Amino acid sequence: MNSPEAPQLDPEVRKKANRAAVKYGLARLALFIVLTVIIQVAAMLIDAPVPLVMTALLALIVAFPLSMLIFPKMRVEATESVAAWSAQRKARKQWVRDELSRR
């Protein structure tokens, strides 16, 4: 059997992907929380109490596009690192499929 060497999964690529995704996720979560607080405080200052659920929904709607404008480097880094990890996993899975099909 003359099979090529199995592609190895680089644990550093996985760590980088996890780190980048968590960093971007936490930044987006912080933005959502800050927007919720700002909207709630603004509503209280103008003496127009708004339920927290409504404030959170408004903050969520605003935070989605705003996070793409505020954190573009984090988003690109997370996307690229997850894509690199995914490519490694796909190569490994394809190698396993090829090995199993030869048997």
MMTF fields as JSON, N, C-alpha, C and O atoms, coordinates in Angstrom:
{
  "mmtfVersion": "1.0.0",
  "mmtfProducer": "UNKNOWN",
  "numBonds": 411,
  "numAtoms": 412,
  "numGroups": 103,
  "numChains": 1,
  "numModels": 1,
  "chainsPerModel": [1],
  "groupsPerChain": [103],
  "chainIdList": ["A"],
  "bondAtomList": [4, 2, 8, 6, 12, 10, 16, 14, 20, 18, 24, 22, 28, 26, 32, 30, 36, 34, 40, 38, 44, 42, 48, 46, 52, 50, 56, 54, 60, 58, 64, 62, 68, 66, 72, 70, 76, 74, 80, 78, 84, 82, 88, 86, 92, 90, 96, 94, 100, 98, 104, 102, 108, 106, 112, 110, 116, 114, 120, 118, 124, 122, 128, 126, 132, 130, 136, 134, 140, 138, 144, 142, 148, 146, 152, 150, 156, 154, 160, 158, 164, 162, 168, 166, 172, 170, 176, 174, 180, 178, 184, 182, 188, 186, 192, 190, 196, 194, 200, 198, 204, 202, 208, 206, 212, 210, 216, 214, 220, 218, 224, 222, 228, 226, 232, 230, 236, 234, 240, 238, 244, 242, 248, 246, 252, 250, 256, 254, 260, 258, 264, 262, 268, 266, 272, 270, 276, 274, 280, 278, 284, 282, 288, 286, 292, 290, 296, 294, 300, 298, 304, 302, 308, 306, 312, 310, 316, 314, 320, 318, 324, 322, 328, 326, 332, 330, 336, 334, 340, 338, 344, 342, 348, 346, 352, 350, 356, 354, 360, 358, 364, 362, 368, 366, 372, 370, 376, 374, 380, 378, 384, 382, 388, 386, 392, 390, 396, 394, 400, 398, 404, 402, 408, 406],
  "bondOrderList": [1, 1, 1, 1, 1, 1, 1, 1, 1, 1, 1, 1, 1, 1, 1, 1, 1, 1, 1, 1, 1, 1, 1, 1, 1, 1, 1, 1, 1, 1, 1, 1, 1, 1, 1, 1, 1, 1, 1, 1, 1, 1, 1, 1, 1, 1, 1, 1, 1, 1, 1, 1, 1, 1, 1, 1, 1, 1, 1, 1, 1, 1, 1, 1, 1, 1, 1, 1, 1, 1, 1, 1, 1, 1, 1, 1, 1, 1, 1, 1, 1, 1, 1, 1, 1, 1, 1, 1, 1, 1, 1, 1, 1, 1, 1, 1, 1, 1, 1, 1, 1, 1],
  "groupList": [{"groupName": "MET", "atomNameList": ["N", "CA", "C", "O"], "elementList": ["N", "C", "C", "O"], "formalChargeList": [0, 0, 0, 0], "bondAtomList": [1, 0, 2, 1, 3, 2], "bondOrderList": [1, 1, 2], "singleLetterCode": "M", "chemCompType": "L-PEPTIDE LINKING"}, {"groupName": "ASN", "atomNameList": ["N", "CA", "C", "O"], "elementList": ["N", "C", "C", "O"], "formalChargeList": [0, 0, 0, 0], "bondAtomList": [1, 0, 2, 1, 3, 2], "bondOrderList": [1, 1, 2], "singleLetterCode": "N", "chemCompType": "L-PEPTIDE LINKING"}, {"groupName": "SER", "atomNameList": ["N", "CA", "C", "O"], "elementList": ["N", "C", "C", "O"], "formalChargeList": [0, 0, 0, 0], "bondAtomList": [1, 0, 2, 1, 3, 2], "bondOrderList": [1, 1, 2], "singleLetterCode": "S", "chemCompType": "L-PEPTIDE LINKING"}, {"groupName": "PRO", "atomNameList": ["N", "CA", "C", "O"], "elementList": ["N", "C", "C", "O"], "formalChargeList": [0, 0, 0, 0], "bondAtomList": [1, 0, 2, 1, 3, 2], "bondOrderList": [1, 1, 2], "singleLetterCode": "P", "chemCompType": "L-PEPTIDE LINKING"}, {"groupName": "GLU", "atomNameList": ["N", "CA", "C", "O"], "elementList": ["N", "C", "C", "O"], "formalChargeList": [0, 0, 0, 0], "bondAtomList": [1, 0, 2, 1, 3, 2], "bondOrderList": [1, 1, 2], "singleLetterCode": "E", "chemCompType": "L-PEPTIDE LINKING"}, {"groupName": "ALA", "atomNameList": ["N", "CA", "C", "O"], "elementList": ["N", "C", "C", "O"], "formalChargeList": [0, 0, 0, 0], "bondAtomList": [1, 0, 2, 1, 3, 2], "bondOrderList": [1, 1, 2], "singleLetterCode": "A", "chemCompType": "L-PEPTIDE LINKING"}, {"groupName": "GLN", "atomNameList": ["N", "CA", "C", "O"], "elementList": ["N", "C", "C", "O"], "formalChargeList": [0, 0, 0, 0], "bondAtomList": [1, 0, 2, 1, 3, 2], "bondOrderList": [1, 1, 2], "singleLetterCode": "Q", "chemCompType": "L-PEPTIDE LINKING"}, {"groupName": "LEU", "atomNameList": ["N", "CA", "C", "O"], "elementList": ["N", "C", "C", "O"], "formalChargeList": [0, 0, 0, 0], "bondAtomList": [1, 0, 2, 1, 3, 2], "bondOrderList": [1, 1, 2], "singleLetterCode": "L", "chemCompType": "L-PEPTIDE LINKING"}, {"groupName": "ASP", "atomNameList": ["N", "CA", "C", "O"], "elementList": ["N", "C", "C", "O"], "formalChargeList": [0, 0, 0, 0], "bondAtomList": [1, 0, 2, 1, 3, 2], "bondOrderList": [1, 1, 2], "singleLetterCode": "D", "chemCompType": "L-PEPTIDE LINKING"}, {"groupName": "VAL", "atomNameList": ["N", "CA", "C", "O"], "elementList": ["N", "C", "C", "O"], "formalChargeList": [0, 0, 0, 0], "bondAtomList": [1, 0, 2, 1, 3, 2], "bondOrderList": [1, 1, 2], "singleLetterCode": "V", "chemCompType": "L-PEPTIDE LINKING"}, {"groupName": "ARG", "atomNameList": ["N", "CA", "C", "O"], "elementList": ["N", "C", "C", "O"], "formalChargeList": [0, 0, 0, 0], "bondAtomList": [1, 0, 2, 1, 3, 2], "bondOrderList": [1, 1, 2], "singleLetterCode": "R", "chemCompType": "L-PEPTIDE LINKING"}, {"groupName": "LYS", "atomNameList": ["N", "CA", "C", "O"], "elementList": ["N", "C", "C", "O"], "formalChargeList": [0, 0, 0, 0], "bondAtomList": [1, 0, 2, 1, 3, 2], "bondOrderList": [1, 1, 2], "singleLetterCode": "K", "chemCompType": "L-PEPTIDE LINKING"}, {"groupName": "TYR", "atomNameList": ["N", "CA", "C", "O"], "elementList": ["N", "C", "C", "O"], "formalChargeList": [0, 0, 0, 0], "bondAtomList": [1, 0, 2, 1, 3, 2], "bondOrderList": [1, 1, 2], "singleLetterCode": "Y", "chemCompType": "L-PEPTIDE LINKING"}, {"groupName": "GLY", "atomNameList": ["N", "CA", "C", "O"], "elementList": ["N", "C", "C", "O"], "formalChargeList": [0, 0, 0, 0], "bondAtomList": [1, 0, 2, 1, 3, 2], "bondOrderList": [1, 1, 2], "singleLetterCode": "G", "chemCompType": "PEPTIDE LINKING"}, {"groupName": "PHE", "atomNameList": ["N", "CA", "C", "O"], "elementList": ["N", "C", "C", "O"], "formalChargeList": [0, 0, 0, 0], "bondAtomList": [1, 0, 2, 1, 3, 2], "bondOrderList": [1, 1, 2], "singleLetterCode": "F", "chemCompType": "L-PEPTIDE LINKING"}, {"groupName": "ILE", "atomNameList": ["N", "CA", "C", "O"], "elementList": ["N", "C", "C", "O"], "formalChargeList": [0, 0, 0, 0], "bondAtomList": [1, 0, 2, 1, 3, 2], "bondOrderList": [1, 1, 2], "singleLetterCode": "I", "chemCompType": "L-PEPTIDE LINKING"}, {"groupName": "THR", "atomNameList": ["N", "CA", "C", "O"], "elementList": ["N", "C", "C", "O"], "formalChargeList": [0, 0, 0, 0], "bondAtomList": [1, 0, 2, 1, 3, 2], "bondOrderList": [1, 1, 2], "singleLetterCode": "T", "chemCompType": "L-PEPTIDE LINKING"}, {"groupName": "TRP", "atomNameList": ["N", "CA", "C", "O"], "elementList": ["N", "C", "C", "O"], "formalChargeList": [0, 0, 0, 0], "bondAtomList": [1, 0, 2, 1, 3, 2], "bondOrderList": [1, 1, 2], "singleLetterCode": "W", "chemCompType": "L-PEPTIDE LINKING"}],
  "groupTypeList": [0, 1, 2, 3, 4, 5, 3, 6, 7, 8, 3, 4, 9, 10, 11, 11, 5, 1, 10, 5, 5, 9, 11, 12, 13, 7, 5, 10, 7, 5, 7, 14, 15, 9, 7, 16, 9, 15, 15, 6, 9, 5, 5, 0, 7, 15, 8, 5, 3, 9, 3, 7, 9, 0, 16, 5, 7, 7, 5, 7, 15, 9, 5, 14, 3, 7, 2, 0, 7, 15, 14, 3, 11, 0, 10, 9, 4, 5, 16, 4, 2, 9, 5, 5, 17, 2, 5, 6, 10, 11, 5, 10, 11, 6, 17, 9, 10, 8, 4, 7, 2, 10, 10],
  "groupIdList": [1, 2, 3, 4, 5, 6, 7, 8, 9, 10, 11, 12, 13, 14, 15, 16, 17, 18, 19, 20, 21, 22, 23, 24, 25, 26, 27, 28, 29, 30, 31, 32, 33, 34, 35, 36, 37, 38, 39, 40, 41, 42, 43, 44, 45, 46, 47, 48, 49, 50, 51, 52, 53, 54, 55, 56, 57, 58, 59, 60, 61, 62, 63, 64, 65, 66, 67, 68, 69, 70, 71, 72, 73, 74, 75, 76, 77, 78, 79, 80, 81, 82, 83, 84, 85, 86, 87, 88, 89, 90, 91, 92, 93, 94, 95, 96, 97, 98, 99, 100, 101, 102, 103],
  "secStructList": [7, 7, 7, 7, 7, 7, 7, 7, 7, 7, 2, 2, 2, 2, 2, 2, 2, 2, 2, 2, 2, 2, 2, 2, 2, 2, 2, 2, 2, 2, 2, 2, 2, 2, 2, 2, 2, 2, 2, 2, 2, 2, 2, 2, 2, 6, 6, 7, 7, 7, 7, 2, 2, 2, 2, 2, 2, 2, 2, 2, 2, 2, 2, 2, 2, 2, 2, 2, 2, 2, 7, 2, 2, 2, 2, 2, 2, 2, 2, 2, 2, 2, 2, 2, 2, 2, 2, 2, 2, 2, 2, 2, 2, 2, 2, 2, 2, 2, 2, 2, 2, 6, 7],
  "xCoordList": [0.834, 0.0, 0.875, 1.688, 0.695, 1.508, 0.663, 0.407, 0.233, -0.652, 0.166, 1.162, -0.261, 0.448, 0.237, -0.683, 1.104, 1.03, -0.264, -0.731, -0.818, -2.059, -1.793, -0.799, -2.678, -2.511, -2.699, -3.654, -1.794, -1.852, -2.63, -2.528, -3.395, -4.131, -3.233, -2.775, -2.986, -2.129, -2.931, -3.878, -2.572, -3.335, -3.246, -4.139, -2.182, -2.06, -3.107, -3.608, -3.438, -4.462, -5.809, -6.593, -6.072, -7.333, -7.393, -8.421, -6.294, -6.259, -6.473, -7.206, -5.822, -5.965, -7.407, -7.947, -8.031, -9.425, -10.346, -11.216, -10.157, -10.987, -10.787, -11.747, -9.529, -9.217, -9.847, -10.438, -9.718, -10.259, -11.784, -12.381, -12.412, -13.877, -14.395, -15.386, -13.738, -14.157, -13.945, -14.794, -12.813, -12.53, -13.584, -14.083, -13.918, -14.928, -16.306, -17.068, -16.621, -17.909, -18.052, -19.11, -16.993, -17.038, -17.129, -17.799, -16.461, -16.556, -17.984, -18.502, -18.614, -20.001, -20.947, -21.888, -20.698, -21.523, -21.38, -22.367, -20.149, -19.92, -20.621, -21.201, -20.568, -21.26, -22.76, -23.396, -23.324, -24.752, -25.118, -26.117, -24.318, -24.595, -24.482, -25.325, -23.45, -23.269, -24.436, -24.954, -24.851, -25.991, -27.272, -28.072, -27.466, -28.649, -28.659, -29.686, -27.524, -27.426, -27.647, -28.367, -27.037, -27.193, -28.653, -29.17, -29.312, -30.715, -31.591, -32.489, -31.339, -32.134, -31.943, -32.909, -30.703, -30.424, -31.053, -31.626, -30.949, -31.56, -33.069, -33.663, -33.69, -35.14, -35.502, -36.516, -34.681, -34.963, -34.744, -35.46, -33.761, -33.481, -34.602, -34.862, -35.26, -36.37, -37.704, -38.77, -37.625, -38.804, -39.816, -41.024, -39.273, -40.113, -39.627, -38.88, -40.051, -39.56, -39.918, -41.054, -38.93, -39.091, -38.737, -37.749, -39.526, -39.179, -37.786, -37.372, -37.098, -35.738, -35.693, -34.733, -36.723, -36.76, -36.779, -36.089, -37.559, -37.629, -36.299, -35.849, -35.685, -34.384, -33.353, -32.553, -33.374, -32.427, -32.659, -31.699, -33.914, -34.203, -33.71, -33.135, -33.934, -33.446, -31.917, -31.329, -31.291, -29.827, -29.311, -28.282, -30.012, -29.619, -29.692, -28.786, -30.764, -30.934, -29.853, -29.35, -29.501, -28.473, -27.076, -26.208, -26.855, -25.522, -25.068, -23.875, -25.993, -25.592, -24.816, -23.663, -25.407, -24.633, -23.505, -22.468, -23.705, -22.683, -21.406, -20.306, -21.543, -20.358, -19.525, -18.304, -20.172, -19.424, -18.628, -17.569, -19.136, -18.432, -17.349, -16.297, -17.604, -16.666, -15.52, -14.386, -15.814, -14.81, -14.472, -14.516, -14.141, -13.903, -12.656, -12.658, -11.602, -10.378, -10.61, -10.146, -11.325, -11.624, -12.476, -12.258, -13.448, -14.336, -13.552, -13.729, -12.688, -11.891, -10.923, -10.755, -10.296, -9.363, -10.085, -9.578, -11.258, -12.028, -12.434, -12.322, -12.901, -13.328, -12.166, -12.299, -11.03, -9.875, -9.31, -8.948, -9.232, -8.661, -9.59, -9.123, -10.889, -11.836, -11.806, -11.931, -11.643, -11.553, -10.298, -10.345, -9.182, -7.947, -8.112, -7.68, -8.726, -8.96, -9.907, -9.7, -10.935, -11.902, -11.232, -11.532, -10.337, -9.636, -8.776, -8.715, -8.118, -7.321, -8.208, -7.865, -9.334, -10.245, -10.8, -10.916, -11.145, -11.671, -10.624, -10.94, -9.37, -8.294, -8.11, -7.922, -8.163, -8.02, -9.188, -8.981, -10.408, -11.578, -11.515, -11.866, -11.067, -10.958, -9.918, -10.118, -8.81, -7.785, -8.353, -8.098, -9.124, -9.735, -10.692, -10.69, -11.511, -12.435, -11.677, -12.061, -10.596, -9.794, -9.175, -9.155, -8.672, -8.078, -9.121, -8.848, -10.301, -11.351, -11.859, -12.229, -11.88, -12.368, -11.387, -11.79, -10.125, -9.112, -9.166, -8.565, -9.86, -9.865, -10.967, -11.103],
  "yCoordList": [-1.182, 0.0, 1.241, 1.452, 2.038, 3.23, 4.465, 5.243, 4.648, 5.774, 6.975, 6.825, 8.161, 9.365, 9.585, 9.042, 10.382, 10.71, 11.464, 12.279, 11.178, 11.842, 13.316, 13.658, 14.192, 15.613, 15.822, 15.323, 16.553, 16.792, 18.071, 19.06, 18.023, 19.201, 20.006, 19.502, 21.246, 22.116, 22.675, 23.432, 22.316, 22.82, 24.34, 24.956, 24.943, 26.405, 27.103, 28.167, 26.502, 27.088, 27.035, 27.982, 25.922, 25.799, 26.805, 27.447, 26.94, 27.906, 29.326, 30.112, 29.646, 30.986, 31.231, 32.317, 30.224, 30.362, 30.552, 31.422, 29.749, 29.882, 31.239, 31.893, 31.649, 32.925, 34.091, 34.99, 34.068, 35.161, 35.193, 36.266, 34.021, 33.968, 34.435, 35.161, 34.026, 34.439, 35.94, 36.628, 36.44, 37.876, 38.703, 39.695, 38.298, 39.024, 38.89, 39.856, 37.701, 37.491, 38.321, 38.896, 38.384, 39.19, 40.683, 41.427, 41.119, 42.528, 42.866, 43.929, 41.961, 42.191, 42.17, 42.96, 41.272, 41.208, 42.492, 43.033, 42.968, 44.213, 45.387, 46.241, 45.43, 46.492, 46.433, 47.465, 45.237, 45.057, 45.547, 46.245, 45.187, 45.591, 47.108, 47.736, 47.688, 49.144, 49.863, 50.837, 49.398, 50.025, 49.89, 50.823, 48.731, 48.535, 49.536, 50.151, 49.695, 50.638, 52.07, 52.834, 52.436, 53.805, 54.099, 55.159, 53.168, 53.384, 53.454, 54.292, 52.59, 52.58, 53.878, 54.454, 54.332, 55.582, 56.766, 57.653, 56.782, 57.874, 57.898, 58.969, 56.731, 56.67, 57.174, 57.851, 56.849, 57.31, 58.818, 59.487, 59.352, 60.788, 61.629, 62.737, 61.118, 61.884, 61.497, 61.86, 60.76, 60.357, 59.575, 59.799, 58.654, 57.772, 56.342, 55.798, 55.735, 54.395, 53.391, 53.333, 52.618, 51.596, 50.26, 50.171, 49.223, 47.912, 47.464, 47.734, 46.792, 46.351, 45.448, 45.49, 44.636, 43.736, 44.546, 44.203, 45.604, 46.448, 47.166, 47.302, 47.616, 48.267, 47.289, 47.638, 46.071, 45.056, 44.706, 44.526, 44.609, 44.312, 45.43, 45.166, 46.664, 47.792, 47.786, 48.015, 47.527, 47.462, 46.331, 46.478, 45.218, 44.085, 44.444, 44.125, 45.104, 45.504, 46.501, 46.438, 47.406, 48.402, 47.78, 48.149, 46.847, 46.275, 45.406, 45.354, 44.726, 43.855, 44.609, 44.267, 45.621, 46.318, 47.177, 47.344, 47.715, 48.57, 47.787, 48.323, 46.54, 45.734, 45.482, 45.356, 45.407, 45.216, 46.475, 46.39, 47.625, 48.88, 49.172, 49.717, 48.811, 49.127, 48.114, 48.486, 46.842, 45.783, 45.059, 43.829, 45.747, 45.026, 44.137, 43.046, 44.587, 43.776, 42.497, 41.425, 42.614, 41.424, 40.432, 39.223, 40.953, 40.09, 39.353, 38.149, 40.073, 39.456, 38.434, 37.346, 38.773, 37.842, 36.566, 35.464, 36.716, 35.547, 34.703, 33.478, 35.341, 34.613, 33.87, 32.701, 34.538, 33.91, 32.766, 31.726, 32.942, 31.882, 30.675, 29.536, 30.912, 29.789, 29.088, 27.865, 29.842, 29.24, 28.378, 27.307, 28.828, 28.039, 26.74, 25.681, 26.817, 25.619, 24.667, 23.454, 25.221, 24.413, 23.722, 22.563, 24.413, 23.814, 22.638, 21.614, 22.78, 21.668, 20.471, 19.333, 20.729, 19.641, 18.951, 17.726, 19.73, 19.138, 18.272, 17.196, 18.739, 17.951, 16.641, 15.588, 16.705, 15.491, 14.536, 13.332, 15.062, 14.214, 13.573, 12.404, 14.335, 13.778, 12.674, 11.659, 12.85, 11.815, 10.543, 9.44, 10.701, 9.543, 8.842, 7.614, 9.612, 9.008, 8.241, 7.129, 8.835, 8.172, 6.882, 5.864, 6.935, 5.733, 4.635, 3.464, 5.01, 4.012, 3.448, 2.276, 4.256, 3.766, 2.796, 1.986, 2.852, 1.931, 0.559, -0.387, 0.436, -0.846, -1.747, -2.855],
  "zCoordList": [0.0, 0.0, 0.0, 0.9, -1.005, -1.169, -0.915, -1.834, 0.312, 0.621, 1.083, 1.79, 0.678, 1.13, 2.625, 3.236, 3.173, 4.609, 4.914, 4.118, 6.063, 6.476, 6.757, 7.398, 6.279, 6.614, 8.113, 8.708, 8.699, 10.14, 10.425, 9.7, 11.484, 11.92, 12.848, 13.874, 12.487, 13.284, 14.457, 14.244, 15.691, 16.839, 16.993, 17.575, 16.478, 16.567, 15.704, 16.069, 14.558, 13.688, 14.39, 14.322, 15.065, 15.802, 16.952, 17.168, 17.685, 18.791, 18.278, 18.879, 17.156, 16.586, 16.154, 16.37, 15.545, 15.109, 16.308, 16.294, 17.333, 18.538, 19.203, 19.613, 19.304, 19.943, 19.171, 19.769, 17.858, 17.038, 17.105, 17.195, 17.06, 17.114, 18.477, 18.549, 19.539, 20.884, 21.07, 21.637, 20.59, 20.719, 19.978, 20.509, 18.765, 17.988, 18.635, 18.688, 19.122, 19.787, 21.05, 21.305, 21.838, 23.064, 22.754, 23.47, 21.697, 21.305, 20.886, 21.227, 20.147, 19.731, 20.928, 20.993, 21.869, 23.075, 23.896, 24.394, 24.029, 24.771, 24.09, 24.761, 22.767, 22.031, 22.288, 22.503, 22.266, 22.53, 23.932, 24.105, 24.921, 26.306, 26.456, 27.097, 25.87, 25.951, 25.284, 25.829, 24.122, 23.445, 24.261, 24.328, 24.879, 25.718, 26.871, 27.157, 27.522, 28.643, 28.166, 28.809, 27.054, 26.533, 26.203, 26.557, 25.531, 25.163, 26.41, 26.49, 27.371, 28.607, 29.389, 29.889, 29.493, 30.214, 29.484, 30.118, 28.163, 27.389, 27.586, 27.709, 27.615, 27.831, 29.226, 29.398, 30.214, 31.575, 31.705, 32.451, 30.986, 31.062, 30.465, 30.933, 29.449, 28.862, 29.491, 28.994, 30.582, 31.354, 30.506, 30.571, 29.716, 28.905, 29.138, 28.324, 30.248, 30.563, 29.462, 28.99, 29.08, 28.046, 28.69, 29.419, 28.433, 28.99, 28.524, 27.397, 29.402, 29.105, 27.875, 27.106, 27.689, 26.528, 25.231, 24.271, 25.206, 24.007, 23.77, 22.633, 24.849, 24.738, 24.195, 23.327, 24.706, 24.246, 22.779, 22.029, 22.362, 20.956, 20.042, 18.986, 20.446, 19.651, 19.593, 18.536, 20.716, 20.753, 19.872, 19.214, 19.854, 19.02, 17.542, 16.772, 17.155, 15.756, 15.338, 14.216, 16.222, 15.915, 15.965, 15.173, 16.878, 17.075, 15.907, 15.61, 15.243, 14.129, 13.051, 12.789, 12.418, 11.375, 11.943, 11.302, 13.13, 13.72, 14.027, 13.894, 14.433, 14.737, 13.483, 13.566, 12.33, 11.086, 10.729, 10.107, 11.121, 10.846, 11.879, 11.544, 13.127, 14.207, 14.298, 14.598, 14.04, 14.216, 12.907, 12.89, 11.821, 10.564, 10.609, 10.038, 11.276, 11.332, 12.133, 11.747, 13.243, 14.052, 13.27, 13.342, 12.522, 11.749, 10.665, 10.479, 9.953, 8.891, 9.484, 8.932, 10.591, 11.243, 11.673, 11.469, 12.262, 12.688, 11.488, 11.526, 10.435, 9.244, 8.603, 8.243, 8.457, 7.818, 8.647, 8.098, 9.945, 10.779, 10.858, 10.876, 10.906, 10.905, 9.55, 9.488, 8.465, 7.129, 7.003, 6.397, 7.566, 7.522, 8.305, 7.85, 9.463, 10.266, 9.539, 9.54, 8.926, 8.184, 6.998, 6.712, 6.312, 5.176, 5.63, 4.95, 6.769, 7.309, 7.629, 7.31, 8.251, 8.618, 7.378, 7.348, 6.354, 5.122, 4.438, 3.931, 4.421, 3.82, 4.577, 3.967, 5.878, 6.697, 6.458, 6.307, 6.423, 6.185, 4.803, 4.643, 3.801, 2.452, 2.42, 1.752, 3.129, 3.185, 3.818, 3.336, 4.901, 5.563, 4.605, 4.518, 3.882, 2.907, 1.834, 1.471, 1.326, 0.296, 0.822, 0.13, 2.052, 2.65, 2.829, 2.564, 3.273, 3.477, 2.153, 2.083, 1.117, -0.175, -0.814, -1.649, -0.451, -0.997, -0.345, -0.853, 0.746, 1.478, 1.037, 1.556]
}
